[in-house]
Amino acid sequence: VLLGLLEWSRKSELSADRAGLLTVQDPEAALGTSLKLAGGGSAEETDLNAFLEQADEYRSQGDLAETVFKVLNLLGTTHPFHTLRAAELRDWIEAGEYERILRGEYQRRSEPDQPYIDDLKAASRSYQEEAKE
């Protein structure tokens, strides 16, 4: 149960990053925040693109042993690594979700909830995709 709660905690941090972006409505500033939190210096001393490339390399490289190590490295944590947070936020932006919400295309409280099973299927697909990575 604890590992599940820790995973939920890490996912909630990604939701917080999305909420932060929706608040400031400046993708570069939102992504730069993760860079700063990761220990980046001033804007003149850092390169956001290089930071995001690090995240892409981390997510894509590695054999089975390295993949297991990556999972074990996160197991007891409540927060994802800042590079991964930035990459997840960038992926969310590039998938069009950010713009969709800004256009007002989201479920309203006055609208009926979608069936619970649809949420479970979406979560299952998400975890399957994450496991493949």
C-alpha positions as CSV (number, residue, x, y, z in Angstrom):
1,V,0.0,0.0,0.0
2,L,2.8,2.4,0.9
3,L,4.4,2.1,-2.6
4,G,1.1,2.8,-4.2
5,L,0.7,5.9,-2.1
6,L,4.2,7.1,-2.9
7,E,3.4,6.6,-6.6
8,W,0.2,8.7,-6.1
9,S,2.3,11.3,-4.4
10,R,4.7,11.5,-7.3
11,K,1.9,11.8,-9.8
12,S,0.3,14.5,-7.7
13,E,3.5,16.5,-8.1
14,L,3.0,16.3,-11.9
15,S,-0.5,17.6,-11.5
16,A,0.8,20.5,-9.4
17,D,3.3,21.3,-12.2
18,R,0.4,21.4,-14.7
19,A,-1.6,23.6,-12.3
20,G,1.4,25.9,-12.0
21,L,1.7,26.2,-15.8
22,L,-2.0,27.0,-16.1
23,T,-1.6,29.7,-13.5
24,V,1.4,31.4,-15.0
25,Q,0.5,30.6,-18.6
26,D,4.2,30.7,-19.6
27,P,5.6,27.3,-20.5
28,E,9.2,28.5,-20.5
29,A,8.9,29.9,-17.0
30,A,7.1,26.7,-15.8
31,L,9.8,24.4,-17.3
32,G,12.5,26.7,-16.0
33,T,11.2,26.3,-12.5
34,S,12.1,22.6,-12.6
35,L,15.6,23.5,-13.9
36,K,16.0,26.0,-11.0
37,L,14.8,23.5,-8.5
38,A,17.3,20.9,-9.8
39,G,20.1,23.2,-8.8
40,G,20.4,25.3,-11.9
41,G,22.0,28.7,-11.7
42,S,20.9,32.0,-13.2
43,A,19.1,32.1,-16.5
44,E,22.4,33.1,-18.2
45,E,24.2,30.0,-16.8
46,T,21.6,27.4,-17.7
47,D,20.2,25.8,-20.9
48,L,16.6,24.6,-20.7
49,N,17.0,22.6,-23.9
50,A,20.0,20.8,-22.6
51,F,18.1,20.1,-19.3
52,L,15.2,18.5,-21.3
53,E,17.7,16.5,-23.4
54,Q,19.1,15.1,-20.1
55,A,15.6,13.9,-19.2
56,D,15.1,12.4,-22.6
57,E,18.4,10.5,-22.4
58,Y,17.5,9.3,-18.9
59,R,14.1,8.0,-20.0
60,S,15.4,6.4,-23.2
61,Q,18.7,4.9,-22.3
62,G,19.5,1.8,-20.4
63,D,19.3,-1.9,-20.4
64,L,17.2,-4.0,-18.1
65,A,19.5,-3.6,-15.1
66,E,19.5,0.2,-15.5
67,T,15.7,0.3,-15.9
68,V,15.4,-1.7,-12.6
69,F,17.8,0.7,-10.9
70,K,15.7,3.7,-12.1
71,V,12.6,2.2,-10.6
72,L,14.3,1.3,-7.4
73,N,15.8,4.8,-7.2
74,L,12.2,6.3,-7.2
75,L,10.5,3.8,-5.0
76,G,10.8,5.5,-1.7
77,T,10.4,9.0,-2.9
78,T,7.5,11.4,-2.8
79,H,8.7,13.6,-5.7
80,P,9.9,12.7,-9.2
81,F,13.3,14.0,-10.3
82,H,13.1,17.5,-11.5
83,T,14.4,16.6,-15.0
84,L,11.6,14.0,-15.3
85,R,9.0,16.6,-14.0
86,A,10.1,19.0,-16.7
87,A,10.0,16.4,-19.4
88,E,6.5,15.2,-18.3
89,L,5.3,18.8,-18.4
90,R,6.8,19.4,-21.8
91,D,5.1,16.2,-23.1
92,W,1.8,17.3,-21.7
93,I,2.2,20.6,-23.5
94,E,3.2,19.0,-26.7
95,A,0.3,16.6,-26.5
96,G,-2.0,19.6,-26.8
97,E,-3.6,19.3,-23.3
98,Y,-2.4,22.7,-22.2
99,E,-3.8,24.5,-25.2
100,R,-7.1,22.5,-25.0
101,I,-7.6,23.6,-21.4
102,L,-6.8,27.2,-22.3
103,R,-9.4,27.0,-25.1
104,G,-11.9,26.0,-22.4
105,E,-12.3,22.4,-23.5
106,Y,-12.6,20.5,-20.3
107,Q,-15.3,18.9,-18.2
108,R,-17.4,21.3,-16.2
109,R,-18.9,20.5,-12.8
110,S,-22.3,20.9,-14.2
111,E,-21.7,18.1,-16.8
112,P,-22.3,14.5,-15.9
113,D,-19.2,12.5,-14.8
114,Q,-17.8,10.1,-17.3
115,P,-18.2,6.4,-16.2
116,Y,-15.7,5.3,-13.6
117,I,-14.6,2.5,-15.8
118,D,-13.4,5.0,-18.4
119,D,-11.1,6.5,-15.8
120,L,-9.8,3.1,-14.9
121,K,-9.1,2.2,-18.5
122,A,-7.3,5.5,-19.0
123,A,-5.2,5.0,-15.9
124,S,-4.4,1.4,-17.0
125,R,-3.2,2.7,-20.5
126,S,-1.1,5.4,-18.8
127,Y,0.6,2.9,-16.5
128,Q,1.2,0.5,-19.4
129,E,2.8,3.2,-21.5
130,E,5.0,4.2,-18.5
131,A,6.0,0.6,-17.9
132,K,7.1,0.4,-21.6
133,E,9.4,3.4,-21.2
